[in-house]
Amino acid sequence: MTRPEGELNRLLTADVESAFPSLLRQQWDVHVAAERVVVGRQGIFSPRLHPFGYELAFRTSQSAAGVDAAGWTDLQHERATSAVLRATFGRADVDEVGHGRWLFVRCPRAFLVGTLPLPSRPDRLVIEIPAATRIDEEILRGVRRLRERGFRVAMSGFVSRPDQRMLLPQADFVKIDARDLDIEGEPVVELARSHGALLVAEFVESSVELRGSRQLGFDLYQGNLLEKCLLLDRSAAPLVGPDHDSIGRLI
């Protein structure tokens, strides 16, 4: 009987993990325990501007403004996501980051299809699919498996591309750039909510954009007008296992 793809990936990960010599594991743990661990956090708010959740993003220890990732390779995106997941779920006191609310993390393809591991925290982690991700059958299968495990899924940068529309039935949240609402308009908004997802107006930078997204009935709002990205230092939080081992060591 053929094993499911997800199970094969988990077995492969376990085999690779077991191949690391104990000394190398100890050196890795010392390195991770001593590294400066930071993560960027920006709030996602209800129509009454009450906190609903937070988007977490890769940041350097010097800046909350982020880095220019336009020219990054797939490996660099994967490493950045691994760093965010390790800083958040690989250390204790996750409520210091999220205060009991949903935590949105943009996950590139390798995390969506099961090549790279995700923390087993469907109670807190929302898997956000980056806008540049091209949706194909492998992505769809991976997202269905993640939903079967209890994870919630968000689509970022929805502009009604044909491949994005394929994913709508699997999306719990759909994000639309508030700066483009005058171009995208009501038809795209109505399509985005056609399968019951909550709509998030992202990149709300001005009162004009907030007012326009409210008029279109968005459920949630995110952007610098409401809260600028904060830099959280997680260096003092102790490591927890085994997630901190599996998240990142393979990257």
C-alpha positions in Angstrom: 0.0 0.0 0.0 1.4 3.4 -1.0 2.0 5.8 1.8 0.4 9.3 1.6 2.8 12.1 0.4 2.6 13.9 3.8 3.5 10.8 5.7 6.5 10.2 3.4 7.7 13.8 4.0 7.4 13.3 7.8 9.3 10.0 7.6 12.0 11.6 5.5 12.3 14.5 8.0 12.6 12.1 10.9 15.4 10.1 9.0 17.3 13.3 8.3 16.9 14.4 11.9 18.2 11.1 13.3 21.3 11.3 11.0 22.6 14.4 12.8 25.5 13.5 15.2 24.8 14.3 18.8 27.7 16.7 19.0 26.3 18.6 16.0 22.9 18.7 17.7 24.4 20.1 20.9 26.3 22.8 18.9 23.1 23.8 17.1 21.2 24.1 20.4 24.0 26.3 21.9 23.9 28.5 18.8 20.1 28.8 18.8 20.0 29.5 22.5 22.5 32.3 22.2 21.3 33.9 18.9 19.5 37.3 18.8 16.0 36.4 18.0 13.6 39.1 16.7 10.3 39.1 14.9 8.2 41.9 13.4 4.6 42.1 14.5 1.7 44.1 13.1 -1.9 44.0 14.3 -5.0 42.9 12.4 -8.1 44.6 13.7 -11.9 44.3 13.7 -14.2 47.0 12.3 -14.3 48.5 15.8 -10.4 48.4 15.7 -10.1 45.7 18.4 -7.1 43.4 18.0 -8.1 40.2 16.1 -4.7 38.8 15.4 -1.1 39.6 14.3 0.9 39.2 11.2 4.5 38.1 12.0 7.4 38.8 9.6 11.1 38.4 9.3 13.1 41.4 10.7 16.7 42.1 11.5 17.7 43.1 14.9 18.3 46.7 13.7 15.1 47.5 11.9 11.3 47.0 12.2 10.9 48.3 8.7 11.8 44.9 7.1 14.2 44.1 4.3 13.9 44.3 0.6 13.1 40.7 -0.4 12.2 41.5 -4.0 15.4 39.7 -5.3 15.4 36.9 -2.8 15.8 33.3 -3.8 13.4 30.6 -2.7 15.9 29.4 -0.1 16.2 32.9 1.4 12.4 33.1 1.7 12.4 29.7 3.3 15.1 30.7 5.8 13.2 33.9 6.7 10.0 32.0 7.4 11.9 29.4 9.4 13.4 32.2 11.5 10.0 33.6 12.2 8.5 30.2 13.2 11.5 29.3 15.3 11.4 32.7 17.1 7.6 32.4 17.8 6.8 28.7 18.3 10.3 27.3 19.0 10.5 29.4 22.2 8.4 29.5 25.4 5.8 32.1 26.3 4.2 32.4 22.8 1.5 34.5 24.4 4.1 37.3 24.8 3.9 37.5 21.0 0.2 36.9 20.3 -1.7 37.6 23.5 -3.9 34.5 22.8 -4.8 35.7 19.3 -4.2 34.3 15.8 -0.7 34.6 14.4 -0.4 35.0 10.6 2.9 33.9 9.0 3.6 34.0 5.3 4.8 30.5 4.2 6.4 29.9 0.9 5.8 26.8 -1.3 8.1 24.4 0.6 6.0 24.8 3.8 2.7 24.5 1.9 3.5 21.2 0.2 5.1 19.6 3.2 8.7 19.6 2.1 9.6 21.8 5.2 8.0 21.3 8.6 5.5 23.6 10.4 4.9 23.7 14.1 1.9 21.7 15.3 0.0 24.7 16.5 -3.2 24.9 14.4 -4.8 26.5 17.4 -2.7 29.7 16.9 -0.9 29.6 13.5 -2.7 30.9 10.4 -0.8 29.9 7.3 -0.6 32.8 4.9 0.0 32.1 1.3 2.2 34.9 -0.3 0.7 36.9 -3.2 3.4 35.8 -5.6 2.7 32.1 -5.0 1.4 30.4 -8.2 -1.3 28.0 -7.2 -1.1 24.6 -8.9 -2.4 21.1 -8.0 0.5 20.4 -5.7 -0.2 23.5 -3.7 -3.9 22.6 -3.6 -3.2 19.1 -2.3 -0.8 20.6 0.3 -3.3 23.2 1.5 -6.1 20.5 1.8 -3.8 18.4 4.0 -3.0 21.4 6.2 -6.7 22.1 6.6 -7.3 18.5 7.5 -4.7 19.0 10.3 -6.8 21.9 11.6 -4.8 24.8 10.2 -6.5 28.0 8.9 -5.4 29.4 5.6 -5.1 33.0 4.5 -4.5 34.3 0.9 -2.5 37.5 0.6 -2.7 40.0 -2.3 -5.9 38.6 -3.9 -6.4 40.2 -7.4 -8.7 37.5 -8.9 -6.0 35.7 -10.9 -7.3 32.4 -12.3 -5.0 30.3 -10.1 -6.0 32.4 -7.0 -9.6 31.6 -7.7 -8.9 27.9 -7.5 -7.8 28.3 -3.9 -10.8 30.4 -2.7 -12.8 27.3 -1.4 -9.9 26.5 0.9 -9.3 30.0 2.2 -10.5 31.1 5.7 -9.1 34.7 5.1 -8.6 36.6 1.9 -6.4 39.7 1.9 -6.9 42.5 -0.6 -4.5 45.5 -0.9 -6.6 48.5 0.3 -4.5 50.8 -1.9 -5.9 49.1 -5.0 -9.6 49.2 -4.1 -10.3 52.0 -6.5 -9.0 49.8 -9.3 -10.1 46.3 -8.1 -13.5 47.5 -7.0 -16.5 45.7 -5.7 -16.5 42.8 -8.1 -13.2 41.5 -6.8 -14.4 42.0 -3.2 -17.6 40.1 -3.8 -15.7 37.2 -5.5 -13.2 37.1 -2.6 -16.1 36.5 -0.1 -18.0 34.1 -2.4 -16.9 31.0 -0.4 -17.4 32.5 3.0 -13.9 33.7 3.8 -13.3 36.7 6.1 -12.0 39.7 4.1 -8.9 41.5 5.3 -8.0 45.0 3.9 -4.2 45.0 4.1 -1.9 48.0 3.6 -4.4 50.5 5.1 -2.1 53.5 5.0 -4.6 56.4 5.1 -8.0 57.3 6.4 -9.3 57.3 2.8 -8.3 53.7 2.4 -9.8 52.8 5.8 -13.1 54.5 4.9 -13.2 52.9 1.4 -12.6 49.4 2.8 -15.3 49.9 5.5 -17.8 50.9 2.8 -17.1 47.7 1.0 -17.8 45.7 4.1 -14.3 44.3 4.9 -14.2 42.2 8.1 -10.7 43.0 9.2 -8.1 45.7 8.7 -4.3 45.8 8.7 -1.8 48.6 7.9 0.4 51.4 9.2 -2.5 53.7 9.8 -3.7 51.3 12.5 -0.4 50.0 13.8 3.1 50.2 12.6 5.2 47.0 12.7 6.8 46.5 16.1 10.1 44.7 16.7 9.8 42.0 19.3 13.0 40.5 20.9 12.5 36.8 21.7 16.1 36.2 22.8 15.3 35.8 26.5 12.5 33.2 26.0 13.7 29.7 26.6 13.8 27.1 23.9 11.0 24.5 23.7 11.2 21.2 21.9 10.9 19.4 19.6 9.7 22.2 17.3 12.8 24.3 17.6 14.8 21.4 16.4 12.8 20.5 13.3 12.0 24.1 12.3 15.1 25.6 10.8 17.8 22.9 11.2 16.9 21.5 7.7 17.2 25.0 6.2 
